[in-house]
Amino acid sequence: MVADSEVDEVPGCDSGLSGFESRQSPKKIDMGYKDPEKQRAYAREWIRKRRQKWFSQNGPCIKCGSWENLELDHIEPEKKISHNVWSWSQQRRDKELSKCQVLCQECHKAKTAEDKIGPIKHGNGGYRLGCRCETCTEEHTMKKRSWRARRRLNNLSYT
């Protein structure tokens, strides 16, 4: 057991309880923040640091090697319990994170689209799914032109 003198006070807490006592109590203890926004800011920062530490140890993106905009991707989405893992206990968090990989935002978006609808068929609605290749862009432009022309004809017929 840790002596009370060895435990630091919880930052910003006015309750008089040490961090150890507040974590060990079986009932929920109000953190004692007089300003709820300060309490939320503290919690956000705590979670941000946990997340940042994990990504620095497990990055970069496994597909392109980027360190920018890293995201957590569940390899098999059907086995996903939750994406809000950063406030969980170490053991529970590690179990969930073992089902994940690190991807940058662009690679994650592409993988998610492929998981949901399969591979993109270029020139057949691929632009709508995020593909910006020349074929998909041209097909999208032609559809928009056709839609605008039909809209103009419909608006003229009502006058």
C-alpha positions as CSV (number, residue, x, y, z in Angstrom):
1,M,0.0,0.0,0.0
2,V,1.3,3.5,-0.8
3,A,1.5,6.0,2.0
4,D,-0.5,9.2,1.5
5,S,2.6,11.3,1.7
6,E,4.0,9.5,-1.4
7,V,1.0,10.3,-3.6
8,D,0.7,13.6,-5.4
9,E,-2.4,15.6,-5.3
10,V,-4.6,15.5,-8.4
11,P,-3.9,18.7,-10.4
12,G,-6.7,21.3,-10.1
13,C,-8.6,19.2,-7.6
14,D,-10.0,21.0,-4.5
15,S,-11.5,17.9,-2.8
16,G,-8.5,17.3,-0.5
17,L,-8.2,13.7,-1.7
18,S,-5.0,12.4,-3.3
19,G,-5.1,10.9,-6.7
20,F,-4.5,7.5,-5.2
21,E,-7.5,7.8,-2.8
22,S,-9.8,9.1,-5.5
23,R,-9.0,6.2,-7.9
24,Q,-9.4,3.5,-5.2
25,S,-12.7,4.6,-3.8
26,P,-15.6,2.2,-4.8
27,K,-18.0,5.1,-5.2
28,K,-17.8,7.9,-7.7
29,I,-16.0,10.9,-6.3
30,D,-16.5,14.4,-7.7
31,M,-13.1,15.6,-8.9
32,G,-13.8,18.8,-7.1
33,Y,-13.2,21.1,-10.0
34,K,-15.2,24.3,-9.5
35,D,-15.1,24.9,-13.2
36,P,-16.5,22.0,-15.2
37,E,-14.7,23.3,-18.3
38,K,-11.4,22.9,-16.5
39,Q,-12.3,19.3,-15.7
40,R,-13.2,18.6,-19.3
41,A,-10.0,20.3,-20.5
42,Y,-8.0,18.1,-18.1
43,A,-9.7,14.9,-19.3
44,R,-9.2,15.9,-23.0
45,E,-5.5,16.5,-22.4
46,W,-5.1,13.3,-20.5
47,I,-6.7,11.3,-23.3
48,R,-4.7,13.2,-26.0
49,K,-1.4,12.4,-24.2
50,R,-2.3,8.6,-24.0
51,R,-3.3,8.6,-27.7
52,Q,-0.2,10.5,-28.8
53,K,2.1,8.2,-26.9
54,W,0.5,5.1,-28.4
55,F,0.8,6.5,-32.0
56,S,4.4,7.5,-31.4
57,Q,5.2,4.0,-30.4
58,N,3.2,2.3,-33.1
59,G,3.3,4.7,-36.1
60,P,3.8,5.5,-38.9
61,C,1.0,4.6,-41.4
62,I,1.6,1.0,-42.4
63,K,0.6,1.7,-46.0
64,C,2.3,4.9,-47.0
65,G,4.7,5.6,-44.1
66,S,3.3,9.0,-43.3
67,W,3.3,10.4,-39.7
68,E,0.6,13.0,-40.5
69,N,-3.0,12.6,-39.3
70,L,-2.6,9.1,-37.9
71,E,-5.8,7.2,-37.1
72,L,-6.7,3.9,-35.6
73,D,-8.1,1.3,-38.0
74,H,-9.7,-1.9,-36.8
75,I,-8.3,-4.6,-39.2
76,E,-11.6,-6.6,-39.0
77,P,-14.4,-4.1,-38.3
78,E,-16.8,-6.8,-37.2
79,K,-14.6,-7.5,-34.2
80,K,-14.6,-3.9,-33.1
81,I,-15.9,-3.2,-29.6
82,S,-15.5,0.5,-29.5
83,H,-13.3,3.3,-30.9
84,N,-13.3,5.2,-27.5
85,V,-10.4,3.1,-26.0
86,W,-8.1,5.8,-24.7
87,S,-9.8,6.2,-21.3
88,W,-10.0,2.4,-20.7
89,S,-7.7,0.5,-18.3
90,Q,-4.3,-0.6,-19.8
91,Q,-5.3,-4.3,-20.0
92,R,-8.6,-3.7,-21.7
93,R,-7.2,-1.0,-24.0
94,D,-4.3,-3.3,-25.1
95,K,-6.7,-6.1,-25.9
96,E,-8.7,-3.8,-28.2
97,L,-5.7,-2.1,-29.8
98,S,-4.3,-5.6,-30.7
99,K,-7.1,-5.7,-33.3
100,C,-6.0,-2.4,-34.8
101,Q,-3.4,-1.0,-37.2
102,V,-2.1,2.6,-37.7
103,L,-3.2,4.3,-40.9
104,C,-3.0,7.9,-42.0
105,Q,-6.3,9.7,-42.7
106,E,-6.2,9.2,-46.5
107,C,-5.3,5.5,-46.3
108,H,-7.9,4.9,-43.6
109,K,-10.6,6.5,-45.7
110,A,-9.6,4.4,-48.8
111,K,-9.6,1.2,-46.7
112,T,-13.0,2.0,-45.1
113,A,-14.5,2.7,-48.5
114,E,-13.2,-0.6,-49.9
115,D,-14.4,-2.5,-46.8
116,K,-17.9,-1.1,-47.2
117,I,-18.4,-1.3,-50.9
118,G,-15.5,-3.2,-52.4
119,P,-13.0,-2.0,-54.9
120,I,-13.8,1.3,-56.7
121,K,-15.0,0.8,-60.3
122,H,-13.4,3.7,-62.2
123,G,-15.7,5.7,-64.4
124,N,-18.8,4.3,-62.7
125,G,-19.4,6.4,-59.7
126,G,-15.8,6.2,-58.3
127,Y,-15.6,10.0,-57.9
128,R,-18.4,10.0,-55.4
129,L,-16.4,7.4,-53.4
130,G,-13.3,9.6,-53.3
131,C,-11.4,8.6,-56.4
132,R,-10.0,11.6,-58.3
133,C,-8.4,9.8,-61.2
134,E,-8.9,11.3,-64.7
135,T,-11.5,8.7,-65.7
136,C,-13.6,9.2,-62.6
137,T,-13.3,13.0,-62.7
138,E,-14.3,13.1,-66.4
139,E,-17.3,10.8,-65.8
140,H,-18.4,13.0,-62.8
141,T,-18.1,16.2,-64.9
142,M,-20.3,14.7,-67.7
143,K,-23.0,13.6,-65.2
144,K,-23.0,17.1,-63.6
145,R,-23.4,18.8,-67.0
146,S,-26.2,16.4,-67.9
147,W,-27.9,17.1,-64.6
148,R,-27.6,20.9,-65.0
149,A,-29.0,20.7,-68.6
150,R,-32.0,18.7,-67.4
151,R,-32.6,21.1,-64.5
152,R,-32.5,24.1,-66.9
153,L,-35.1,22.4,-69.2
154,N,-37.4,21.6,-66.2
155,N,-37.2,25.2,-64.9
156,L,-38.0,26.6,-68.4
157,S,-41.1,24.4,-68.8
158,Y,-42.6,25.8,-65.5
159,T,-42.5,29.4,-66.7
